[in-house]
Amino acid sequence: MDFIINEAGAKIYENIEHHKYLYIPILDGEDDQGVVYQVMSAALYRNHKHAIVTVREGDRKATAYRVPDDLYNWVESLIRLNIKGNIRMPLMIEFCMKENHLYAKVVERLEWKAATHIHG
């Protein structure tokens, strides 16, 4: 399998099928909350219209997860805002599904830096 290691230390596979889907809970009540992930980076697989986010969960190393295709445009917007400097990753982002709609909401901004390593 060909992959690279991104700045956060997660494997980014050439084939998106090697990435597991990000867990996103389905909420029933108005007071329920989604799951909050520390999102280190985001990327697009333009040839297939799929997206991934790299998250750090607690003290564990960073992992890149595929996000549902319904969030592709949201990831694309997040990347554009990051490039323009309007928002900088890493971010704490809440993900959930409510009433058959996927939601992703920035809840906190963080600071972070690291190096990139490439593997073939």
DODO-434850 format. One record per residue: x, y, z of N, C-alpha, C in turn. Coordinates in Angstrom, 2 decimals. Each point is the difference from the previous one (the first is absolute). Layout:
REM residues N
+---------+---------+---------+---------+---------+---------+---------+---------+---------+
|     n_X |     n_Y |     n_Z |    ca_X |    ca_Y |    ca_Z |     c_X |     c_Y |     c_Z |
+---------+---------+---------+---------+---------+---------+---------+---------+---------+
|       X |       Y |       Z |       X |       Y |       Z |       X |       Y |       Z |
...
+---------+---------+---------+---------+---------+---------+---------+---------+---------+
//
This chain:
REM residues 120
+---------+---------+---------+---------+---------+---------+---------+---------+---------+
|     n_X |     n_Y |     n_Z |    ca_X |    ca_Y |    ca_Z |     c_X |     c_Y |     c_Z |
+---------+---------+---------+---------+---------+---------+---------+---------+---------+
|    0.83 |   -1.18 |    0.00 |   -0.83 |    1.18 |    0.00 |    0.88 |    1.24 |    0.00 |
|   -0.28 |    0.89 |   -0.90 |    0.72 |    1.26 |   -0.02 |   -0.74 |    1.02 |    0.86 |
|    0.76 |    0.69 |    0.81 |   -0.56 |    1.02 |    0.86 |    1.07 |    1.03 |    0.30 |
|   -0.46 |    1.14 |    0.53 |    0.90 |    1.00 |    0.54 |   -0.38 |    0.18 |    1.47 |
|    0.90 |    0.59 |    0.75 |   -0.30 |    0.39 |    1.38 |   -0.18 |    1.51 |   -0.02 |
|   -1.18 |    0.46 |    0.41 |   -0.25 |    1.44 |   -0.04 |    0.64 |    0.71 |    1.20 |
|   -0.16 |    1.30 |    0.08 |    0.64 |    0.80 |    1.06 |   -0.40 |   -0.43 |    1.40 |
|   -1.19 |   -0.55 |    0.14 |   -0.47 |   -0.42 |    1.32 |    0.51 |   -1.40 |    0.36 |
|    0.60 |   -0.70 |   -0.97 |    0.53 |   -1.33 |    0.26 |   -0.93 |   -1.13 |   -0.41 |
|   -1.07 |    0.31 |   -0.71 |   -0.96 |   -1.02 |   -0.44 |    0.34 |   -0.51 |   -1.39 |
|   -0.30 |   -1.27 |   -0.25 |    0.18 |   -0.56 |   -1.33 |   -1.12 |    0.48 |   -0.91 |
|    0.39 |    0.50 |   -1.17 |   -0.96 |    0.40 |   -1.03 |    0.22 |   -0.94 |   -1.18 |
|   -0.94 |   -0.89 |   -0.19 |    0.14 |   -1.01 |   -1.05 |   -0.39 |    0.57 |   -1.36 |
|    0.68 |   -0.49 |   -1.02 |   -0.33 |    0.39 |   -1.38 |   -1.43 |   -0.44 |   -0.34 |
|   -0.39 |   -1.15 |    0.51 |   -1.34 |   -0.54 |   -0.24 |   -0.87 |    0.31 |    1.22 |
|   -1.01 |    0.82 |   -0.19 |   -0.86 |    0.42 |    1.13 |   -0.70 |   -1.18 |    0.66 |
|   -0.17 |   -1.10 |   -0.70 |   -0.67 |   -1.17 |    0.57 |    0.75 |   -0.57 |    1.21 |
|    1.27 |    0.36 |    0.16 |    0.79 |   -0.48 |    1.14 |   -0.29 |    0.80 |    1.28 |
|   -0.74 |    1.10 |   -0.12 |   -0.34 |    0.82 |    1.18 |   -1.34 |   -0.46 |    0.56 |
|   -0.06 |   -0.15 |    1.33 |   -1.27 |   -0.28 |    0.66 |   -0.83 |    1.28 |    0.05 |
|   -1.31 |   -0.16 |    0.13 |   -0.88 |    1.16 |    0.14 |    0.08 |    0.56 |    1.42 |
|   -0.06 |    1.32 |    0.10 |   -0.06 |    0.68 |    1.29 |   -1.32 |   -0.36 |    0.68 |
|    0.06 |   -0.34 |    1.29 |   -1.23 |   -0.29 |    0.74 |   -0.75 |    1.31 |    0.23 |
|   -1.25 |    0.03 |   -0.42 |   -0.87 |    1.15 |    0.19 |   -1.30 |   -0.51 |    0.61 |
|   -0.33 |    0.43 |    1.23 |   -1.20 |   -0.53 |    0.66 |   -1.30 |    0.58 |   -0.57 |
|   -1.05 |   -0.81 |    0.11 |   -1.34 |    0.44 |   -0.38 |   -0.68 |    0.47 |    1.28 |
|   -0.47 |    1.25 |   -0.01 |   -0.61 |    0.59 |    1.19 |   -1.52 |   -0.09 |   -0.08 |
|   -0.62 |   -0.29 |    1.15 |   -1.45 |   -0.11 |    0.06 |   -0.65 |    1.25 |    0.58 |
|    0.55 |    0.54 |    1.09 |   -0.61 |    1.12 |    0.68 |    0.71 |    1.31 |   -0.28 |
|   -0.69 |    1.10 |    0.28 |    0.58 |    1.33 |   -0.23 |    1.17 |    0.28 |    0.93 |
|    0.01 |   -0.59 |    1.18 |    1.07 |    0.25 |    0.97 |    1.21 |   -0.90 |   -0.22 |
|   -0.11 |   -0.99 |   -0.88 |    1.12 |   -0.90 |   -0.28 |    1.12 |    0.77 |   -0.69 |
|    1.23 |   -0.42 |    0.26 |    1.15 |    0.61 |   -0.65 |    0.71 |   -1.04 |   -0.84 |
|    0.65 |    0.50 |   -1.06 |    0.78 |   -0.88 |   -0.86 |    1.35 |   -0.31 |    0.63 |
|    0.87 |   -0.60 |   -0.77 |    1.34 |   -0.30 |    0.47 |    0.93 |    1.12 |   -0.50 |
|    0.91 |    0.43 |    0.89 |    0.93 |    1.06 |   -0.34 |    1.37 |   -0.61 |   -0.26 |
|    0.55 |    0.31 |   -1.17 |    1.32 |   -0.48 |   -0.39 |    0.96 |    1.17 |   -0.15 |
|    1.26 |   -0.24 |    0.33 |    1.06 |    0.97 |   -0.28 |    0.43 |   -0.26 |   -1.45 |
|   -0.45 |    0.85 |   -0.91 |    0.29 |   -0.16 |   -1.43 |    1.29 |    0.75 |   -0.31 |
|    1.01 |   -0.77 |   -0.39 |    1.32 |    0.55 |   -0.28 |    0.12 |    0.50 |   -1.43 |
|   -0.67 |   -0.68 |   -0.94 |    0.06 |    0.38 |   -1.41 |   -1.15 |   -0.64 |   -0.74 |
|   -0.18 |    0.44 |   -1.24 |   -1.04 |   -0.55 |   -0.87 |    0.55 |   -0.07 |   -1.42 |
|   -0.52 |   -0.95 |   -0.77 |    0.47 |   -0.16 |   -1.38 |   -1.12 |   -0.54 |   -0.86 |
|    0.14 |    0.23 |   -1.31 |   -1.00 |   -0.45 |   -0.98 |    0.61 |   -1.01 |   -0.95 |
|   -0.80 |   -0.95 |   -0.39 |    0.35 |   -0.92 |   -1.08 |   -0.87 |    0.43 |   -1.18 |
|    0.46 |    0.99 |   -0.75 |   -0.82 |    0.61 |   -1.05 |   -0.46 |   -0.97 |   -1.08 |
|    0.82 |   -0.97 |   -0.37 |   -0.39 |   -0.93 |   -1.05 |   -1.22 |   -0.82 |    0.38 |
|   -0.25 |   -0.12 |    1.30 |   -1.10 |   -0.84 |    0.46 |   -1.03 |    0.78 |    0.82 |
|    0.20 |    1.29 |    0.19 |   -0.89 |    0.84 |    0.80 |   -0.17 |   -0.54 |    1.42 |
|    1.12 |   -0.39 |    0.62 |    0.00 |   -0.46 |    1.38 |    0.94 |    0.89 |    0.81 |
|   -0.20 |    0.00 |    1.32 |    0.83 |    0.84 |    0.86 |    0.44 |   -0.79 |    1.24 |
|    1.12 |    0.44 |    0.58 |    0.49 |   -0.57 |    1.24 |    0.34 |    1.13 |    0.97 |
|   -0.04 |   -0.34 |    1.28 |    0.49 |    0.91 |    1.04 |    0.97 |   -0.79 |    0.86 |
|    1.04 |    0.67 |    0.45 |    0.95 |   -0.60 |    0.93 |   -0.37 |    0.48 |    1.39 |
|   -0.24 |   -0.94 |    0.90 |   -0.39 |    0.35 |    1.36 |    0.97 |   -0.60 |    1.01 |
|    0.13 |    0.68 |    1.12 |    0.76 |   -0.53 |    1.14 |   -1.03 |   -0.23 |    1.10 |
|   -0.07 |   -1.24 |    0.46 |   -0.97 |   -0.37 |    1.03 |    0.73 |   -0.22 |    1.31 |
|   -0.14 |    0.94 |    0.92 |    0.67 |   -0.10 |    1.29 |    1.50 |    0.01 |   -0.15 |
|    0.67 |   -0.96 |    0.65 |    1.46 |   -0.10 |   -0.06 |    0.48 |   -0.91 |   -1.13 |
|   -0.93 |   -0.52 |   -0.78 |    0.38 |   -0.91 |   -1.09 |    0.56 |    0.78 |   -1.18 |
|    0.71 |   -0.72 |   -0.87 |    0.58 |    0.65 |   -1.16 |   -1.12 |    0.40 |   -0.97 |
|    0.34 |    0.88 |   -0.92 |   -0.98 |    0.49 |   -0.97 |   -0.37 |   -1.10 |   -0.99 |
|   -1.27 |    0.01 |   -0.40 |   -0.52 |   -0.96 |   -0.97 |   -0.83 |    0.75 |   -1.03 |
|    0.16 |   -0.37 |   -1.27 |   -0.81 |    0.59 |   -1.07 |   -1.21 |   -0.89 |   -0.23 |
|   -1.18 |    0.63 |    0.00 |   -1.25 |   -0.71 |   -0.20 |   -0.72 |    0.58 |   -1.22 |
|   -0.69 |   -0.86 |   -0.68 |   -0.88 |    0.42 |   -1.09 |   -1.25 |    0.59 |    0.64 |
|   -0.53 |    1.07 |   -0.59 |   -1.26 |    0.56 |    0.48 |   -1.09 |   -0.31 |   -1.02 |
|   -1.25 |   -0.07 |    0.44 |   -1.08 |   -0.27 |   -0.95 |    0.01 |    1.00 |   -1.15 |
|   -0.39 |   -0.48 |   -1.17 |    0.02 |    0.86 |   -1.19 |   -0.86 |    1.24 |    0.15 |
|   -1.02 |   -0.05 |    0.85 |   -0.84 |    1.18 |    0.24 |    0.78 |    1.15 |    0.62 |
|    1.16 |   -0.29 |    0.60 |    0.83 |    1.06 |    0.60 |    1.13 |    0.47 |   -0.92 |
|    0.04 |   -0.48 |   -1.24 |    1.06 |    0.39 |   -0.93 |    0.06 |    1.51 |   -0.17 |
|   -1.13 |    0.65 |   -0.26 |    0.00 |    1.46 |   -0.20 |    0.40 |    0.74 |    1.26 |
|   -0.36 |   -0.53 |    1.17 |    0.40 |    0.63 |    1.25 |    1.52 |   -0.07 |    0.15 |
|    0.59 |   -1.17 |   -0.28 |    1.46 |   -0.14 |    0.08 |    0.67 |    0.93 |   -1.00 |
|   -0.53 |    0.09 |   -1.20 |    0.55 |    0.89 |   -1.01 |   -0.02 |    1.46 |    0.48 |
|   -1.09 |    0.42 |    0.63 |   -0.10 |    1.36 |    0.55 |    0.99 |    0.21 |    1.14 |
|    0.14 |   -1.00 |    0.86 |    0.95 |    0.09 |    1.11 |    1.42 |    0.20 |   -0.52 |
|    0.36 |   -0.74 |   -1.03 |    1.34 |    0.13 |   -0.60 |    0.19 |    1.39 |   -0.60 |
|   -1.01 |    0.50 |   -0.70 |    0.09 |    1.36 |   -0.59 |    0.19 |    1.06 |    1.07 |
|   -0.77 |   -0.10 |    1.08 |    0.13 |    0.96 |    1.09 |    1.39 |   -0.08 |    0.63 |
|    0.54 |   -1.20 |    0.12 |    1.34 |   -0.18 |    0.55 |    1.05 |    0.64 |   -0.92 |
|   -0.11 |   -0.22 |   -1.30 |    0.95 |    0.57 |   -0.96 |   -0.04 |    1.52 |    0.03 |
|   -1.19 |    0.57 |    0.09 |   -0.16 |    1.46 |    0.03 |    0.42 |    0.61 |    1.33 |
|    0.20 |   -0.84 |    1.01 |    0.39 |    0.50 |    1.31 |   -1.17 |    0.42 |    0.87 |
|   -1.22 |   -0.26 |   -0.45 |   -1.19 |    0.37 |    0.79 |   -0.19 |   -0.92 |    1.21 |
|    0.53 |   -1.21 |   -0.12 |   -0.09 |   -0.98 |    1.08 |    1.23 |   -0.89 |   -0.12 |
|    0.56 |   -0.41 |    1.10 |    1.21 |   -0.83 |   -0.02 |   -0.24 |   -1.29 |    0.76 |
|    0.41 |   -1.09 |   -0.60 |   -0.05 |   -1.29 |    0.69 |    1.25 |   -0.13 |    0.84 |
|   -0.04 |   -0.69 |    1.11 |   -1.04 |   -0.92 |    0.44 |   -1.20 |    0.71 |    0.62 |
|   -1.12 |   -0.72 |   -0.03 |   -1.25 |    0.50 |    0.53 |   -0.70 |   -1.11 |    0.76 |
|   -0.76 |    0.36 |    0.99 |   -0.88 |   -0.96 |    0.66 |   -1.34 |    0.13 |   -0.74 |
|   -0.44 |   -1.12 |   -0.59 |   -1.21 |    0.02 |   -0.82 |   -0.96 |   -1.07 |    0.49 |
|   -1.24 |    0.42 |    0.18 |   -1.05 |   -0.93 |    0.40 |   -0.69 |   -0.56 |   -1.25 |
|   -0.13 |   -1.32 |   -0.04 |   -0.67 |   -0.68 |   -1.11 |   -1.22 |   -0.72 |    0.54 |
|   -1.10 |    0.03 |   -0.77 |   -1.17 |   -0.77 |    0.37 |   -0.94 |   -0.12 |   -1.20 |
|   -0.95 |   -0.91 |    0.14 |   -1.09 |   -0.11 |   -0.95 |   -1.28 |    0.23 |    0.78 |
|   -0.80 |    0.92 |   -0.50 |   -1.26 |    0.33 |    0.66 |   -1.06 |    0.16 |   -1.08 |
|   -1.13 |   -0.65 |    0.20 |   -1.11 |    0.07 |   -0.96 |    0.47 |   -0.28 |   -1.43 |
|    0.81 |   -1.05 |   -0.15 |    0.50 |   -0.46 |   -1.30 |    0.94 |    0.99 |   -0.70 |
|    0.59 |    0.94 |    0.74 |    0.96 |    0.94 |   -0.56 |    1.30 |   -0.08 |    0.80 |
|    1.12 |    0.02 |   -0.71 |    1.31 |    0.01 |    0.65 |    0.40 |    1.43 |    0.34 |
|    0.59 |    0.17 |    1.18 |    0.44 |    1.32 |    0.44 |    1.46 |   -0.06 |    0.46 |
|    0.73 |    1.06 |   -0.28 |    1.36 |    0.17 |    0.49 |    0.13 |    1.45 |    0.41 |
|    0.40 |    0.24 |    1.25 |    0.03 |    1.37 |    0.53 |    1.29 |    0.22 |    0.78 |
|    0.70 |    1.09 |   -0.32 |    1.21 |    0.36 |    0.74 |   -0.41 |    0.48 |    1.39 |
|    0.61 |   -0.61 |    1.02 |   -0.31 |    0.39 |    1.38 |    1.18 |    0.65 |    0.71 |
|    1.22 |   -0.17 |   -0.55 |    1.18 |    0.60 |    0.63 |    1.17 |    0.00 |   -0.98 |
|    0.81 |    1.06 |    0.07 |    1.22 |    0.08 |   -0.82 |    1.21 |   -0.32 |    0.86 |
|    1.00 |   -0.67 |   -0.59 |    1.20 |   -0.42 |    0.72 |    1.24 |    0.45 |   -0.75 |
|    1.17 |   -0.23 |    0.59 |    1.28 |    0.28 |   -0.68 |    0.80 |   -1.29 |   -0.06 |
|    0.71 |   -0.19 |   -1.15 |    0.76 |   -1.23 |   -0.18 |    0.93 |    0.14 |   -1.19 |
|    1.18 |   -0.68 |    0.07 |    0.96 |   -0.03 |   -1.12 |    0.73 |   -1.33 |    0.04 |
|    0.40 |   -0.51 |   -1.18 |    0.78 |   -1.26 |   -0.08 |    0.66 |   -0.09 |   -1.35 |
|    0.80 |   -1.05 |   -0.19 |    0.73 |   -0.21 |   -1.26 |   -0.70 |   -1.07 |   -0.85 |
|    0.30 |   -0.02 |   -1.28 |   -0.58 |   -0.96 |   -0.94 |    1.03 |   -1.08 |   -0.35 |
|   -0.46 |   -1.24 |   -0.07 |    0.82 |   -1.13 |   -0.41 |   -0.71 |   -0.70 |   -1.15 |
|    0.74 |   -0.40 |   -1.04 |   -0.61 |   -0.68 |   -1.15 |    0.53 |   -1.42 |   -0.08 |
|   -0.93 |   -0.95 |   -0.24 |    0.35 |   -1.42 |   -0.15 |   -0.58 |   -0.49 |   -1.31 |
|    0.65 |   -1.00 |   -0.64 |   -0.55 |   -0.56 |   -1.23 |   -0.29 |   -1.45 |    0.11 |
+---------+---------+---------+---------+---------+---------+---------+---------+---------+
//
